[in-house]
Amino acid sequence: MKVLEVTVSQTVRVNLGDYQSTDFFVSMKSEVEDGEKPLDVAANLRRRVAHALTNSVGANFKARGKDISAKQIAKTYGIERIEKT
């Protein structure tokens, strides 16, 4: 069996206060090229999804006038930020 495509998705729910919340969702898809390992492609997508999700949540906080670091967002919402090696 050959893997042709990999999709990675992640959702985070952020409490906005006053009994309100919003969901942030990021999904990315990539084709597996000849010679690539599907697990390597998935790991790269997981890293990209985590960064995109952290940036989306951070933009929401910034729009509401709150200052929070990407590291704190990742810790609070369980986003695994993996730095590129």
C-alpha distances in whole Angstrom, upper triangle without the diagonal:
4,7,10,12,14,17,20,23,26,29,33,36,39,42,45,48,50,48,45,42,39,35,33,30,28,24,22,19,18,15,13,15,14,15,15,13,12,14,17,17,17,20,22,21,23,25,26,26,28,31,31,32,34,36,36,38,40,41,42,44,46,46,48,50,48,48,45,42,39,39,41,38,35,37,39,36,33,31,29,31,29,31,29,29
4,6,9,11,15,18,21,24,28,31,35,38,41,43,47,49,47,44,40,38,34,32,28,25,22,20,16,14,12,9,11,10,12,11,10,9,12,14,14,14,18,19,18,20,23,23,24,26,28,28,29,32,33,33,35,38,38,40,42,43,44,46,48,46,45,42,40,36,36,39,36,33,36,37,34,32,29,28,29,27,28,26,26
4,6,8,11,14,17,21,24,28,31,34,37,40,43,45,43,40,37,34,30,28,24,22,18,16,13,11,9,7,10,10,12,10,9,7,10,12,11,11,15,16,15,17,20,20,20,23,25,25,26,28,30,30,32,34,35,36,38,39,40,42,44,43,42,39,37,33,33,35,33,30,32,34,31,28,26,24,25,24,25,23,24
4,7,10,14,17,21,24,28,31,34,37,39,43,45,43,40,36,33,30,27,24,21,17,14,11,9,6,5,8,9,11,10,10,8,12,13,11,12,15,15,14,17,20,19,19,22,24,24,25,28,29,29,31,33,34,35,37,38,39,41,43,42,41,38,36,33,33,35,33,30,33,34,31,29,27,25,26,24,25,23,24
4,7,10,14,17,20,24,27,30,34,36,39,41,39,36,33,30,26,23,20,17,13,11,7,6,4,5,9,11,13,11,11,8,11,12,9,9,13,13,11,14,17,16,16,19,21,20,21,24,25,25,27,29,30,31,33,35,35,37,39,38,37,35,33,29,30,32,29,27,30,31,28,26,23,22,23,21,23,21,23
4,7,10,14,17,21,24,27,30,33,36,38,36,33,30,27,23,21,17,14,11,8,6,5,6,7,11,14,15,12,11,7,9,10,7,6,10,10,8,10,13,13,13,16,18,17,18,21,22,22,24,26,27,28,30,32,33,35,37,35,34,32,30,26,27,29,26,23,26,27,24,22,19,19,19,18,20,19,20
4,7,10,14,17,20,23,27,29,32,35,33,30,26,23,19,17,13,11,7,6,4,7,9,11,14,17,18,15,14,10,11,12,9,7,11,11,8,9,12,12,10,13,16,15,15,18,20,19,21,23,24,25,27,29,29,31,33,32,31,29,27,24,25,26,23,21,24,25,21,20,17,17,18,17,20,19,21
4,7,11,14,17,20,24,26,29,32,30,27,23,20,17,14,11,8,6,6,7,9,12,13,17,20,20,17,15,12,11,12,10,7,9,10,6,6,10,9,7,10,13,12,12,15,17,16,18,20,21,22,24,26,27,28,30,29,28,25,24,20,21,22,20,17,20,21,17,16,13,13,14,14,17,17,19
4,7,10,14,17,20,22,26,28,26,23,20,17,13,11,7,6,4,6,9,12,15,17,20,23,24,20,19,16,15,16,14,11,12,12,9,8,11,10,7,9,12,11,10,13,15,14,15,18,19,19,21,24,24,25,28,26,26,23,22,19,20,21,18,16,18,18,15,14,12,13,14,15,18,19,22
4,7,10,13,17,19,22,25,23,20,17,14,10,8,6,6,7,9,12,15,19,20,23,27,27,23,22,18,17,18,16,13,13,14,11,9,11,11,7,8,11,10,8,11,13,12,12,16,17,17,19,21,22,23,25,23,23,20,20,16,17,18,14,13,15,15,11,11,9,11,12,14,17,19,22
4,7,10,13,16,19,21,19,17,13,10,7,6,4,7,9,12,15,19,22,24,27,30,31,27,25,22,21,22,20,17,17,18,14,12,14,14,10,10,13,11,8,11,13,11,11,14,16,15,16,19,20,20,23,21,21,19,19,16,17,17,13,12,15,14,10,10,9,12,14,17,20,22,25
4,6,10,13,15,18,16,14,10,8,6,5,7,9,12,15,19,22,25,27,30,33,33,30,28,25,23,24,22,19,19,19,17,14,15,15,12,10,13,12,8,9,12,10,9,12,14,12,14,17,17,17,20,18,18,16,16,14,15,14,11,10,12,10,7,8,8,12,14,17,20,22,25
4,7,9,12,15,13,10,7,6,4,6,9,12,15,19,22,25,29,30,34,37,37,33,32,29,27,28,26,23,23,23,20,18,19,19,15,14,16,15,11,12,14,12,9,13,14,12,13,17,17,16,19,17,18,16,17,16,17,15,12,12,14,11,8,11,11,15,17,20,23,26,29
4,6,9,12,11,9,5,5,6,8,11,14,17,21,24,27,31,33,36,39,39,36,34,31,29,30,28,25,25,25,22,20,20,20,17,15,16,15,12,12,13,11,8,11,12,10,10,14,14,13,15,13,15,13,15,14,16,13,10,12,13,10,8,11,12,16,17,21,23,26,29
4,6,9,8,6,4,7,9,11,15,18,21,24,28,31,35,37,40,43,43,39,38,35,33,33,32,29,28,29,26,24,24,24,21,19,20,19,15,15,16,14,11,13,15,11,11,15,15,12,15,13,16,14,17,17,18,15,12,15,15,11,10,14,15,19,21,24,27,30,33
4,7,7,5,5,7,10,12,16,19,23,26,29,33,36,38,41,45,45,41,40,37,36,36,34,31,31,30,28,26,26,25,22,21,21,20,17,16,17,14,11,13,13,10,9,13,12,10,12,11,14,14,17,18,19,16,14,17,17,14,13,17,18,22,23,26,28,31,35
4,5,6,7,10,14,16,20,23,26,29,33,36,40,42,45,48,48,45,43,40,39,39,37,35,34,34,31,29,29,29,26,24,24,23,20,19,20,18,15,16,17,13,12,15,15,12,14,13,16,16,19,20,21,18,16,19,19,15,16,19,21,24,25,29,31,34,38
4,5,9,12,16,18,22,25,29,32,35,39,42,45,48,51,51,48,46,43,42,42,40,37,37,37,34,32,32,32,29,27,28,26,23,23,24,21,18,20,20,16,16,18,17,14,17,16,19,20,23,24,25,22,20,23,23,19,19,22,24,28,29,33,35,38,41
4,7,11,14,17,20,24,27,30,34,37,41,43,46,49,50,46,44,41,40,40,39,36,35,36,33,31,31,31,27,26,27,26,22,22,24,21,18,20,21,17,17,20,19,16,19,18,21,21,24,24,25,22,20,22,22,18,18,21,23,27,28,32,34,37,40
4,7,11,14,17,20,24,27,31,34,37,40,43,46,47,43,42,39,37,38,36,33,33,33,30,28,29,28,25,23,24,23,19,20,21,18,15,17,18,14,14,17,16,14,17,17,20,19,22,22,24,21,18,21,21,17,16,20,21,25,26,30,32,35,38
4,7,10,13,17,20,24,27,30,34,36,39,43,43,39,38,35,33,34,32,29,29,29,26,24,25,24,21,20,21,19,16,16,17,15,12,15,15,12,12,16,15,13,17,16,18,17,20,19,21,18,15,17,18,15,13,16,17,21,23,26,29,31,35
4,7,10,13,17,20,24,27,30,33,36,39,40,36,35,32,31,31,29,27,27,26,23,22,22,21,18,17,18,16,13,14,15,12,10,13,13,10,12,15,14,13,17,16,18,17,19,18,20,18,15,16,18,15,13,16,16,20,21,24,27,29,32
4,6,10,13,17,20,24,27,29,32,36,36,33,32,28,27,28,26,23,23,23,20,18,19,18,15,15,16,14,11,12,14,11,9,13,13,11,13,16,16,16,19,18,19,18,19,17,19,18,14,15,17,14,11,14,14,17,19,22,24,26,30
4,7,10,14,17,20,24,26,29,33,33,30,29,26,25,25,23,20,20,20,17,15,16,15,11,11,13,10,7,9,10,7,7,11,11,10,12,15,15,15,18,17,18,17,17,15,17,16,13,13,16,14,11,13,12,15,16,19,21,23,27
4,7,10,14,17,21,23,26,29,30,27,26,23,22,22,20,17,18,18,14,13,15,13,9,10,12,9,7,11,12,9,10,13,14,13,16,18,18,19,22,21,21,19,19,17,18,18,15,14,17,16,13,14,12,15,16,18,21,22,25
4,7,10,14,17,20,23,26,27,23,23,20,19,19,16,14,15,14,11,10,12,10,6,8,10,7,6,10,11,9,11,14,14,14,17,19,19,21,23,22,22,20,19,16,18,19,15,14,18,17,14,14,12,14,14,16,18,19,22
4,7,10,14,16,19,23,24,20,20,17,17,17,14,12,14,13,9,9,12,10,7,10,12,9,9,13,14,13,15,17,18,18,21,22,23,24,27,26,26,23,22,19,21,22,18,17,20,20,17,17,14,15,15,17,19,19,22
4,7,10,13,16,19,21,17,17,14,15,14,11,10,12,10,7,9,11,8,7,11,12,10,11,14,15,14,17,19,19,20,23,24,25,27,29,28,27,25,24,20,22,23,20,19,22,23,19,19,16,16,16,16,18,17,20
4,7,10,13,16,18,15,15,12,13,13,10,9,12,11,8,10,13,11,10,14,15,13,15,18,19,18,21,23,23,24,27,28,28,30,33,32,31,29,27,23,25,27,24,22,25,26,23,22,19,18,18,18,20,18,21
4,6,9,13,14,11,12,10,12,11,7,8,11,10,8,11,13,11,12,15,16,15,17,20,20,21,23,25,25,27,29,30,31,33,35,34,33,31,29,25,26,28,26,24,27,28,25,24,20,20,19,18,19,17,19
4,6,10,12,10,11,9,12,12,8,10,13,12,11,14,16,15,16,19,20,19,21,24,24,24,27,29,29,31,33,34,34,37,39,38,37,34,32,28,30,32,29,27,30,32,29,27,24,23,22,21,22,20,21
4,7,8,6,7,6,10,9,7,9,12,12,11,15,16,16,17,20,21,21,23,25,26,26,29,31,31,33,35,36,37,39,41,39,38,36,33,29,30,33,31,28,31,32,30,28,25,23,23,21,21,19,20
4,6,6,8,9,12,11,9,12,15,14,14,17,19,18,20,22,23,23,25,28,28,29,31,33,33,35,37,38,39,41,43,42,40,38,35,32,32,35,33,30,33,35,33,31,27,26,25,23,23,20,20
4,6,9,10,13,13,12,15,17,16,17,20,21,21,23,26,26,27,29,31,31,32,35,36,37,39,41,41,43,45,46,45,44,41,38,35,35,38,36,33,36,38,35,33,30,28,27,25,25,22,22
4,7,9,12,11,11,14,16,15,17,20,21,21,23,25,26,27,29,31,31,33,35,36,37,39,41,42,43,45,46,45,43,40,37,34,34,37,35,32,35,37,35,32,29,27,26,23,23,20,20
4,6,9,7,7,11,12,12,13,16,17,17,19,21,22,23,25,27,28,29,31,33,34,36,37,38,40,42,43,41,40,37,34,30,30,33,32,29,31,33,31,29,26,23,23,20,20,17,17
4,5,5,6,9,10,11,13,14,16,17,19,20,22,23,24,26,28,29,31,32,33,35,37,38,39,41,43,41,39,36,33,29,29,32,30,27,29,32,29,26,24,21,21,18,19,17,17
4,5,5,6,9,10,11,12,14,15,16,18,20,21,22,24,26,27,28,30,31,33,34,36,37,39,41,39,37,34,32,28,28,30,28,25,27,30,27,24,22,19,20,18,19,17,18
4,5,5,6,9,10,10,12,14,15,16,18,20,21,22,24,25,27,28,30,31,33,34,36,38,39,37,35,32,29,26,25,28,26,23,25,27,24,21,19,17,17,15,17,15,15
4,5,5,6,9,10,11,12,14,15,17,18,20,21,23,24,26,27,29,31,32,33,35,37,38,36,34,31,28,24,24,27,25,22,24,27,24,22,19,16,16,13,14,12,12
4,5,5,6,9,10,11,12,14,16,16,18,20,21,22,24,26,27,29,30,31,33,35,36,35,33,30,27,24,24,27,25,22,24,26,24,22,19,16,16,14,15,13,14
4,5,5,6,9,10,10,12,14,15,16,18,20,21,22,24,25,27,28,30,31,33,34,33,31,28,26,22,22,24,22,19,22,24,21,18,16,14,14,13,15,13,15
4,5,5,6,9,10,11,13,14,15,17,19,20,21,23,24,26,27,29,30,32,33,31,29,26,23,20,19,22,20,17,19,22,19,17,14,11,11,9,11,10,11
4,5,5,6,9,10,11,12,14,16,17,18,20,21,23,25,26,27,29,31,32,30,28,25,22,19,19,22,20,17,20,22,20,18,15,12,11,9,10,8,10
4,5,5,6,8,10,10,12,14,15,16,18,20,21,22,24,25,27,29,30,28,27,24,22,18,19,21,19,16,19,21,19,17,13,12,12,11,12,11,14
4,5,5,6,9,10,10,12,14,15,16,18,20,21,23,24,26,27,29,27,25,22,20,16,16,18,16,13,16,18,15,13,10,9,9,8,11,11,14
4,6,5,6,9,10,11,12,14,16,16,18,20,21,22,24,26,27,25,23,20,17,14,14,17,15,12,15,17,15,13,10,8,6,5,7,8,11
4,5,5,6,9,10,11,12,14,15,16,19,20,21,22,25,26,24,22,20,17,14,15,18,15,13,17,18,16,15,11,11,9,9,10,9,13
4,5,5,6,8,10,10,12,14,15,17,18,20,21,23,24,23,22,19,17,14,15,17,14,12,15,17,14,13,9,10,9,10,12,13,16
4,6,5,6,9,10,11,12,14,16,17,18,20,21,23,21,19,16,14,10,11,13,11,8,12,13,11,10,6,6,6,8,10,12,15
4,5,5,6,9,10,10,12,14,15,16,18,20,21,19,17,15,12,9,10,13,11,9,13,14,13,12,9,9,7,8,9,11,15
4,5,5,6,9,10,10,12,14,15,16,19,20,19,18,16,14,11,13,15,12,11,15,16,14,14,10,12,10,12,13,14,18
4,5,5,6,8,10,11,12,14,15,17,19,17,16,14,13,10,12,13,10,9,13,13,10,11,8,10,10,13,14,16,20
4,5,5,6,9,10,11,12,14,16,17,14,13,11,9,6,9,10,6,6,10,11,9,10,7,10,8,12,13,15,19
4,6,5,6,9,10,10,12,14,15,14,13,11,10,7,11,12,9,10,14,14,13,14,11,13,11,14,14,16,20
4,5,5,6,9,10,11,13,14,14,14,12,12,10,13,14,10,11,15,14,12,14,12,15,14,17,18,19,23
4,5,5,6,9,10,11,13,11,11,10,10,9,12,11,7,9,12,11,10,12,11,14,13,17,18,21,24
4,5,5,6,9,10,11,9,8,7,8,7,10,10,7,10,13,12,11,14,12,15,14,17,18,20,24
4,5,5,6,9,10,10,10,10,11,10,14,14,11,13,16,15,15,17,15,18,17,20,20,22,26
4,5,5,6,9,9,10,10,12,12,15,14,11,14,16,15,14,17,16,19,18,22,23,25,28
4,5,5,6,5,7,7,10,11,14,12,10,13,15,13,13,16,16,19,18,22,22,25,29
4,5,5,5,6,8,10,11,15,14,12,15,17,16,16,19,18,21,20,23,23,25,29
4,5,7,9,11,14,15,18,17,15,18,20,18,18,21,20,23,22,25,26,28,32
4,6,9,11,14,16,18,16,15,18,20,17,18,21,21,24,23,27,27,30,33
4,7,10,13,15,18,16,15,19,20,18,19,22,22,25,24,27,27,30,33
4,6,10,12,15,12,12,16,17,15,16,19,19,22,21,24,25,28,31
4,7,10,12,10,10,14,15,14,16,18,18,20,19,22,22,25,28
4,7,8,7,7,10,11,11,12,15,14,17,15,19,19,22,25
4,5,5,6,9,10,11,12,14,13,14,13,15,15,19,21
4,5,5,6,9,10,11,12,10,11,9,12,12,16,19
4,5,5,6,9,10,10,9,10,8,11,12,15,18
4,5,5,6,8,10,10,11,11,14,15,19,21
4,5,5,6,8,8,10,10,14,15,19,22
4,6,5,6,4,6,7,10,13,16,19
4,6,5,7,8,9,12,15,18,21
4,6,8,11,12,16,18,21,24
4,6,9,11,15,17,21,23
4,6,9,12,15,19,21
4,6,9,12,15,18
4,6,10,13,15
4,6,10,12
4,6,9
4,6
4
